[in-house]
Amino acid sequence: MSKTMKQLTMEFGVTRQAIMRKMDDNFRSKYVSKIHSNGVSRLTISDDGYKLLKQHFLSSNRVVSNENVSYSNHVTHDSTTDTAMELLEKQLAEKDKQIEKLQQSLSEAHKLLDQQQQLSLNEKLLNTPQKTSEDASKDDTDVLEPTGDHYKGEENKTPKKGLFGWLRR
């Protein structure tokens, strides 16, 4: 009785690709046939081909079998590993100290910057002239009246020169 690829993969416990790799052109011409049913084509392997594949995969699975393998989580350390671990722990402790120092200096820099900004704001507020109520009442000048010595009663307009100066006349 012939078997499909799916049946072979389940029985041998290998992937379809592993089975396909073992089938060369000679094997395919002798033992493999293609069956079409319900619009799906399937590869079927004859009994003789099945026996050859079974012989190959079961013999190779015995060699790689994990039945007699014991696993242990016990890790052995030698003196070299211990000294390397000690060295790494010392380096890690030193790095922690350096990080702490950097964080402290960064915190101090932030405090100094905040103080500088407050001082600058205070100086700015002290140097700005404050308007009193008297100053506000004196500020009722009419903008149409000329103020200062620079007003001569007539305007001196100079014609602007440029590419479109003739339009402004």
Summary of the structure (lengths in Angstrom):
residues: 169
radius of gyration: 47.5
end to end distance: 109.6
largest distance: 122.7
contacts: 289
relative contact order: 0.06
helix: 58%
strand: 8%
